[in-house]
C-alpha cells in the first residue's frame, strides 16, 4: 500500500484552554495493511478533523502481525503479548495527538478504537486486538472498543461498519464511497437505500507480492506493476473466484485473500511484475463492476496514493466523476479513524452503529464495549 505521508501530527486548528468542557473525540484505526495506527481528533459533531497522526508499528510488531494473520497460529502467551504491544501503540498515538495539538485529555469525551483485526470470518467471529482497558488506563480517557462482535452476535457480518459514517459524510445525498485499504469496501447511497460490502483485495495482495520479490513494503505509485503486462489467463482465473460471484451482504479479509490464495492460480512461470500488474487489474475490475455511469465516487484509503491503480479506475469508469473524500471534508488517510470516533459518540449516546442492510444483522445494535479510566 502507498503511504505518502509524514509520520507526525498535522494541526488544522489551535485548540484553547484545558478548562474548556470535554467536546472532542479521538478515533484510532489500524487496517489490514498492518503498518501502523491512524489517529484523529474530531470536533463534537465528528464532521471536521482537528488534528491527525500516523504512527507506524515497529518492524517487530509488523512482522509478528503478518505471521499471526497469515498463519493463524500463536500461543496464548504470544497473543497476550501482541495484544499488549498493539494497545501500547494505540495509546501512544492518542498521546501524540494530545501533545502535538494542545488539546488536553479532559477535553476528550471518548476514544473510539477499532483496534487491529487479526481474524475475521463474517457472520461467525471477528477479533480485534489492542484492548480498550489498557488504552483507557494509559490515556486517562474513556475508551470504546470491540465494535464488531455485537453485530456478529446479532447474526451480522460484523463488516463493513463504515457505511454508516460514509452516509453521514454524504449528508443524505446520493453517491458512492470506496475505501481502498488492504481490502476494498464500498458504500452505495441512493434515494431509497444504503448498500455496503467488501468487494475484494485492494492493497493486501499488492503489498505482500512485492515484499516477496523486492525489499519494499509497497509498490510506490504502482511503478512496478506498471512495468508488467496483464496475464489474461491468470486474471480470468482470479475473477472466477467464488467470492466475487457472491451477492452481498458479504465481508472478507486477508484471512482469505492472501498469498496462499494467490498461489492456487499460479503456474510458476509468470514474471513477478506481470503478476503485480494483473493484481492491479483485478482490483480495478472488481471495483468497477459496482460503479454505475454518471455516479459521484469518493475514494479514500491508502490505495488512493497508488497513482497507477487510480489511473486504471478512472479509465474503466470514464463516465463517472471520480473524486476523493477530501471533497467531503475528511482527508483520504483518516476516514476510518474518524468513523470510529463517530461510532464512539453514538455508543455513548446509546445509538446503534450498524446498518442491517449492510451487515445483515437481525436488528440494529449499539456497538462497542466501554472502558472507563
KEVEX-276921 format. One record per residue (C-alpha): residue in three letters; x, y, z. Coordinates in nm, 3 decimals. Last residue first. Layout:
// KEVEX-276921
<'ala',<X,Y,Z>>
...
//
This chain:
// KEVEX-276921
<'unk',<-1.042,0.515,3.325>>
<'unk',<-1.376,0.400,3.186>>
<'unk',<-1.382,0.115,2.936>>
<'unk',<-1.692,0.095,2.716>>
<'unk',<-1.752,-0.208,2.494>>
<'unk',<-1.866,-0.147,2.139>>
<'unk',<-2.178,-0.142,1.927>>
<'unk',<-2.536,-0.043,1.999>>
<'unk',<-2.732,-0.280,1.779>>
<'unk',<-2.968,-0.260,1.483>>
<'unk',<-3.158,-0.580,1.407>>
<'unk',<-3.118,-0.930,1.270>>
<'unk',<-2.772,-0.841,1.138>>
<'unk',<-2.743,-0.848,0.759>>
<'unk',<-2.422,-0.642,0.767>>
<'unk',<-2.516,-0.379,0.510>>
<'unk',<-2.896,-0.357,0.515>>
<'unk',<-2.874,-0.410,0.893>>
<'unk',<-2.676,-0.089,0.928>>
<'unk',<-2.463,-0.098,1.240>>
<'unk',<-2.389,0.199,1.465>>
<'unk',<-2.679,0.189,1.709>>
<'unk',<-2.742,0.483,1.946>>
<'unk',<-2.699,0.468,2.324>>
<'unk',<-2.547,0.821,2.327>>
<'unk',<-2.218,0.672,2.448>>
<'unk',<-2.228,0.427,2.158>>
<'unk',<-2.307,0.702,1.907>>
<'unk',<-2.009,0.910,2.018>>
<'unk',<-1.783,0.606,1.998>>
<'unk',<-1.915,0.539,1.646>>
<'unk',<-1.818,0.890,1.536>>
<'unk',<-1.466,0.848,1.673>>
<'unk',<-1.464,0.516,1.490>>
<'unk',<-1.552,0.686,1.163>>
<'unk',<-1.279,0.948,1.207>>
<'unk',<-1.019,0.670,1.213>>
<'unk',<-1.177,0.522,0.900>>
<'unk',<-1.173,0.850,0.710>>
<'unk',<-0.815,0.937,0.805>>
<'unk',<-0.597,0.871,0.500>>
<'unk',<-0.837,1.019,0.244>>
<'unk',<-0.863,1.350,0.430>>
<'unk',<-1.214,1.433,0.552>>
<'unk',<-1.401,1.742,0.425>>
<'unk',<-1.630,1.579,0.170>>
<'unk',<-1.408,1.685,-0.122>>
<'unk',<-1.111,1.534,0.067>>
<'unk',<-1.319,1.218,0.036>>
<'unk',<-1.165,1.171,-0.308>>
<'unk',<-1.301,1.221,-0.658>>
<'unk',<-1.406,1.003,-0.954>>
<'unk',<-1.698,1.153,-1.151>>
<'unk',<-1.836,0.868,-1.358>>
<'unk',<-1.847,0.825,-1.737>>
<'unk',<-1.478,0.731,-1.765>>
<'unk',<-1.516,0.446,-1.519>>
<'unk',<-1.262,0.195,-1.652>>
<'unk',<-1.009,0.471,-1.724>>
<'unk',<-1.054,0.634,-1.384>>
<'unk',<-1.009,0.302,-1.206>>
<'unk',<-0.696,0.227,-1.411>>
<'unk',<-0.542,0.566,-1.338>>
<'unk',<-0.630,0.530,-0.970>>
<'unk',<-0.444,0.198,-0.961>>
<'unk',<-0.148,0.358,-1.139>>
<'unk',<-0.130,0.651,-0.898>>
<'unk',<-0.126,0.432,-0.587>>
<'unk',<-0.182,0.707,-0.330>>
<'unk',<-0.558,0.642,-0.327>>
<'unk',<-0.471,0.286,-0.223>>
<'unk',<-0.404,0.413,0.128>>
<'unk',<-0.770,0.478,0.199>>
<'unk',<-1.032,0.704,0.042>>
<'unk',<-1.222,0.737,-0.286>>
<'unk',<-1.538,0.939,-0.349>>
<'unk',<-1.749,0.838,-0.649>>
<'unk',<-2.020,1.064,-0.791>>
<'unk',<-2.209,0.849,-1.039>>
<'unk',<-2.278,0.925,-1.405>>
<'unk',<-2.232,0.561,-1.507>>
<'unk',<-2.265,0.283,-1.250>>
<'unk',<-1.986,0.171,-1.021>>
<'unk',<-2.010,-0.183,-0.882>>
<'unk',<-1.830,-0.366,-1.163>>
<'unk',<-1.561,-0.100,-1.140>>
<'unk',<-1.442,-0.234,-0.805>>
<'unk',<-1.386,-0.587,-0.933>>
<'unk',<-1.219,-0.450,-1.246>>
<'unk',<-0.974,-0.215,-1.072>>
<'unk',<-0.876,-0.471,-0.807>>
<'unk',<-0.814,-0.747,-1.060>>
<'unk',<-0.631,-0.503,-1.288>>
<'unk',<-0.390,-0.415,-1.008>>
<'unk',<-0.342,-0.787,-0.940>>
<'unk',<-0.259,-0.845,-1.308>>
<'unk',<0.014,-0.581,-1.299>>
<'unk',<0.164,-0.743,-0.989>>
<'unk',<0.152,-1.087,-1.157>>
<'unk',<0.319,-0.939,-1.464>>
<'unk',<0.590,-0.787,-1.243>>
<'unk',<0.664,-1.131,-1.099>>
<'unk',<0.703,-1.292,-1.444>>
<'unk',<0.472,-1.594,-1.455>>
<'unk',<0.611,-1.946,-1.499>>
<'unk',<0.522,-2.075,-1.155>>
<'unk',<0.178,-2.191,-1.269>>
<'unk',<-0.010,-1.952,-1.040>>
<'unk',<-0.381,-1.981,-0.951>>
<'unk',<-0.353,-2.163,-0.617>>
<'unk',<-0.061,-1.936,-0.526>>
<'unk',<-0.298,-1.639,-0.499>>
<'unk',<-0.496,-1.793,-0.213>>
<'unk',<-0.174,-1.878,-0.028>>
<'unk',<-0.055,-1.525,-0.095>>
<'unk',<-0.357,-1.381,0.081>>
<'unk',<-0.721,-1.302,0.010>>
<'unk',<-0.897,-1.528,0.260>>
<'unk',<-0.752,-1.446,0.603>>
<'unk',<-0.652,-1.118,0.438>>
<'unk',<-1.013,-1.005,0.477>>
<'unk',<-1.373,-1.069,0.379>>
<'unk',<-1.724,-0.935,0.408>>
<'unk',<-2.057,-1.012,0.245>>
<'unk',<-2.409,-0.879,0.231>>
<'unk',<-2.393,-0.901,-0.058>>
<'unk',<-2.409,-1.141,-0.354>>
<'unk',<-2.131,-1.395,-0.409>>
<'unk',<-1.977,-1.401,-0.757>>
<'unk',<-1.661,-1.220,-0.645>>
<'unk',<-1.622,-1.460,-0.352>>
<'unk',<-1.648,-1.763,-0.580>>
<'unk',<-1.323,-1.697,-0.764>>
<'unk',<-1.379,-1.656,-1.139>>
<'unk',<-1.204,-1.318,-1.140>>
<'unk',<-0.879,-1.483,-1.031>>
<'unk',<-0.895,-1.743,-1.307>>
<'unk',<-0.965,-1.482,-1.574>>
<'unk',<-0.678,-1.267,-1.448>>
<'unk',<-0.436,-1.558,-1.465>>
<'unk',<-0.527,-1.633,-1.826>>
<'unk',<-0.513,-1.263,-1.912>>
<'unk',<-0.164,-1.210,-1.772>>
<'unk',<-0.163,-0.832,-1.779>>
<'unk',<0.181,-0.693,-1.858>>
<'unk',<0.442,-0.552,-1.622>>
<'unk',<0.619,-0.217,-1.584>>
<'unk',<0.303,-0.054,-1.449>>
<'unk',<0.302,-0.303,-1.163>>
<'unk',<0.649,-0.185,-1.063>>
<'unk',<0.554,0.183,-1.085>>
<'unk',<0.232,0.149,-0.882>>
<'unk',<0.293,0.489,-0.724>>
<'unk',<0.549,0.322,-0.497>>
<'unk',<0.470,-0.052,-0.488>>
<'unk',<0.464,-0.135,-0.118>>
<'unk',<0.675,-0.265,0.170>>
<'unk',<0.989,-0.284,-0.040>>
<'unk',<1.297,-0.509,-0.045>>
<'unk',<1.173,-0.666,-0.371>>
<'unk',<1.028,-1.001,-0.476>>
<'unk',<0.828,-1.138,-0.184>>
<'unk',<0.754,-0.793,-0.042>>
<'unk',<0.609,-0.702,-0.383>>
<'unk',<0.353,-0.982,-0.351>>
<'unk',<0.253,-0.890,0.004>>
<'unk',<0.180,-0.527,-0.076>>
<'unk',<-0.014,-0.598,-0.396>>
<'unk',<-0.212,-0.877,-0.228>>
<'unk',<-0.319,-0.656,0.063>>
<'unk',<-0.368,-0.333,-0.130>>
<'unk',<-0.716,-0.364,-0.282>>
<'unk',<-0.849,-0.716,-0.232>>
<'unk',<-1.222,-0.788,-0.250>>
<'unk',<-1.552,-0.600,-0.272>>
<'unk',<-1.634,-0.576,0.099>>
<'unk',<-1.994,-0.464,0.139>>
<'unk',<-2.225,-0.164,0.157>>
<'unk',<-2.575,-0.079,0.043>>
<'unk',<-2.774,0.221,0.165>>
<'unk',<-3.124,0.258,0.024>>
<'unk',<-3.405,0.477,-0.107>>
<'unk',<-3.257,0.795,-0.253>>
<'unk',<-2.933,0.612,-0.327>>
<'unk',<-2.618,0.558,-0.120>>
<'unk',<-2.364,0.295,-0.229>>
<'unk',<-2.089,0.222,0.023>>
<'unk',<-1.793,0.018,-0.096>>
<'unk',<-1.513,-0.184,0.055>>
<'unk',<-1.168,-0.259,-0.084>>
<'unk',<-0.949,-0.480,0.134>>
<'unk',<-0.600,-0.376,0.237>>
<'unk',<-0.747,-0.030,0.221>>
<'unk',<-0.904,0.131,-0.083>>
<'unk',<-1.224,0.264,0.074>>
<'unk',<-1.495,0.338,-0.180>>
<'unk',<-1.768,0.595,-0.121>>
<'unk',<-2.056,0.612,-0.369>>
<'unk',<-2.308,0.890,-0.404>>
<'unk',<-2.659,1.016,-0.348>>
<'unk',<-2.711,1.281,-0.081>>
<'unk',<-2.804,1.216,0.283>>
<'unk',<-2.516,1.427,0.417>>
<'unk',<-2.254,1.236,0.217>>
<'unk',<-2.038,1.237,0.530>>
<'unk',<-2.315,1.074,0.736>>
<'unk',<-2.368,0.811,0.467>>
<'unk',<-1.995,0.738,0.477>>
<'unk',<-2.022,0.710,0.855>>
<'unk',<-2.298,0.449,0.830>>
<'unk',<-2.106,0.277,0.550>>
<'unk',<-1.804,0.242,0.786>>
<'unk',<-1.924,-0.076,0.956>>
<'unk',<-1.812,-0.323,0.689>>
<'unk',<-1.823,-0.561,0.848>>
<'unk',<-1.952,-0.754,1.151>>
<'unk',<-2.118,-0.994,0.908>>
<'unk',<-2.439,-0.991,1.108>>
<'unk',<-2.626,-1.256,1.305>>
<'unk',<-2.687,-1.044,1.616>>
<'unk',<-2.371,-1.186,1.774>>
<'unk',<-2.182,-1.064,1.466>>
<'unk',<-2.317,-0.711,1.518>>
<'unk',<-2.214,-0.724,1.883>>
<'unk',<-1.873,-0.859,1.776>>
<'unk',<-1.773,-0.566,1.557>>
<'unk',<-1.717,-0.267,1.784>>
<'unk',<-1.455,-0.406,2.022>>
<'unk',<-1.355,-0.065,2.162>>
<'unk',<-1.492,0.245,2.337>>
<'unk',<-1.242,0.429,2.556>>
<'unk',<-1.291,0.674,2.842>>
<'unk',<-0.975,0.881,2.865>>
<'unk',<-0.692,0.861,3.119>>
<'unk',<-0.452,0.783,2.837>>
<'unk',<-0.275,0.477,2.979>>
<'unk',<-0.572,0.335,3.167>>
<'unk',<-0.823,0.391,2.885>>
<'unk',<-0.583,0.235,2.632>>
<'unk',<-0.522,-0.060,2.866>>
<'unk',<-0.894,-0.124,2.912>>
<'unk',<-0.957,-0.086,2.538>>
<'unk',<-0.767,-0.392,2.432>>
<'unk',<-0.544,-0.350,2.130>>
<'unk',<-0.664,-0.668,1.949>>
<'unk',<-0.958,-0.709,1.710>>
<'unk',<-1.129,-1.043,1.661>>
<'unk',<-1.426,-1.112,1.435>>
<'unk',<-1.638,-1.427,1.452>>
<'unk',<-1.916,-1.613,1.271>>
<'unk',<-2.120,-1.399,1.033>>
<'unk',<-1.812,-1.267,0.856>>
<'unk',<-1.494,-1.454,0.934>>
<'unk',<-1.242,-1.205,1.060>>
<'unk',<-0.915,-1.265,1.238>>
<'unk',<-0.628,-1.037,1.337>>
<'unk',<-0.813,-0.706,1.317>>
<'unk',<-0.617,-0.430,1.486>>
<'unk',<-0.802,-0.194,1.718>>
<'unk',<-1.112,0.000,1.618>>
<'unk',<-1.061,0.247,1.899>>
<'unk',<-1.315,0.522,1.966>>
<'unk',<-1.164,0.747,2.231>>
<'unk',<-1.401,0.944,2.450>>
<'unk',<-1.525,1.287,2.556>>
<'unk',<-1.186,1.449,2.507>>
<'unk',<-1.131,1.789,2.671>>
<'unk',<-1.009,1.623,2.989>>
<'unk',<-0.724,1.464,2.793>>
<'unk',<-0.584,1.802,2.695>>
<'unk',<-0.577,1.955,2.348>>
<'unk',<-0.253,2.131,2.256>>
<'unk',<-0.246,1.952,1.921>>
<'unk',<0.101,1.799,1.944>>
<'unk',<0.069,1.653,2.291>>
<'unk',<-0.290,1.537,2.255>>
<'unk',<-0.231,1.366,1.922>>
<'unk',<0.091,1.209,2.048>>
<'unk',<-0.099,1.073,2.349>>
<'unk',<-0.360,0.912,2.125>>
<'unk',<-0.094,0.754,1.904>>
<'unk',<0.089,0.626,2.214>>
<'unk',<-0.228,0.461,2.342>>
<'unk',<-0.271,0.284,2.008>>
<'unk',<0.091,0.163,2.010>>
<'unk',<0.055,0.041,2.370>>
<'unk',<-0.261,-0.147,2.272>>
<'unk',<-0.062,-0.306,1.986>>
<'unk',<0.207,-0.422,2.226>>
<'unk',<-0.049,-0.555,2.474>>
<'unk',<-0.236,-0.759,2.215>>
<'unk',<0.096,-0.883,2.073>>
<'unk',<0.199,-1.014,2.416>>
<'unk',<-0.137,-1.165,2.507>>
<'unk',<-0.149,-1.348,2.174>>
<'unk',<0.202,-1.482,2.224>>
<'unk',<0.118,-1.601,2.574>>
<'unk',<-0.193,-1.775,2.443>>
<'unk',<0.021,-1.935,2.175>>
<'unk',<0.001,-1.845,1.808>>
<'unk',<-0.124,-1.976,1.474>>
<'unk',<-0.346,-1.813,1.213>>
<'unk',<-0.055,-1.847,0.969>>
<'unk',<-0.113,-1.531,0.766>>
<'unk',<-0.263,-1.318,1.043>>
<'unk',<-0.012,-1.420,1.309>>
<'unk',<0.299,-1.401,1.091>>
<'unk',<0.196,-1.067,0.948>>
<'unk',<0.121,-0.936,1.297>>
<'unk',<0.455,-1.055,1.436>>
<'unk',<0.650,-0.899,1.148>>
<'unk',<0.469,-0.568,1.179>>
<'unk',<0.520,-0.570,1.557>>
<'unk',<0.892,-0.637,1.509>>
<'unk',<0.928,-0.365,1.247>>
<'unk',<0.781,-0.117,1.493>>
<'unk',<0.432,-0.001,1.409>>
<'unk',<0.397,0.329,1.231>>
<'unk',<0.230,0.629,1.397>>
<'unk',<0.011,0.831,1.163>>
<'unk',<-0.130,1.148,1.310>>
<'unk',<-0.423,1.384,1.280>>
<'unk',<-0.554,1.701,1.437>>
<'unk',<-0.876,1.900,1.407>>
<'unk',<-1.061,1.666,1.170>>
<'unk',<-1.408,1.803,1.100>>
<'unk',<-1.751,1.640,1.086>>
<'unk',<-1.746,1.438,1.407>>
<'unk',<-2.015,1.668,1.555>>
<'unk',<-1.805,1.725,1.869>>
<'unk',<-1.497,1.808,1.662>>
<'unk',<-1.251,1.540,1.558>>
<'unk',<-0.914,1.432,1.693>>
<'unk',<-0.755,1.181,1.462>>
<'unk',<-0.535,0.873,1.475>>
<'unk',<-0.403,0.629,1.216>>
<'unk',<-0.202,0.346,1.369>>
<'unk',<0.060,0.138,1.192>>
<'unk',<0.152,-0.091,0.904>>
<'unk',<-0.079,-0.392,0.930>>
<'unk',<-0.217,-0.344,0.577>>
<'unk',<-0.546,-0.480,0.711>>
<'unk',<-0.628,-0.156,0.885>>
<'unk',<-0.524,0.023,1.201>>
<'unk',<-0.763,0.276,1.350>>
<'unk',<-0.789,0.528,1.631>>
<'unk',<-1.059,0.796,1.664>>
<'unk',<-1.040,1.069,1.926>>
<'unk',<-1.344,1.273,2.020>>
<'unk',<-1.383,1.639,2.116>>
<'unk',<-1.605,1.843,2.347>>
<'unk',<-1.498,1.791,2.705>>
<'unk',<-1.554,2.122,2.882>>
<'unk',<-1.299,2.402,2.835>>
<'unk',<-1.061,2.446,3.128>>
<'unk',<-0.772,2.295,2.936>>
<'unk',<-0.764,2.603,2.721>>
<'unk',<-0.799,2.654,2.357>>
<'unk',<-0.745,2.447,2.048>>
<'unk',<-0.541,2.564,1.755>>
<'unk',<-0.680,2.418,1.432>>
<'unk',<-0.550,2.221,1.138>>
<'unk',<-0.261,2.053,1.314>>
<'unk',<-0.058,1.796,1.128>>
<'unk',<0.069,1.528,1.361>>
<'unk',<0.374,1.337,1.255>>
<'unk',<0.493,1.043,1.049>>
<'unk',<0.482,1.210,0.710>>
<'unk',<0.250,1.086,0.441>>
<'unk',<0.272,0.904,0.113>>
<'unk',<0.171,0.560,0.237>>
<'unk',<0.126,0.350,-0.075>>
<'unk',<0.000,0.000,0.000>>
//
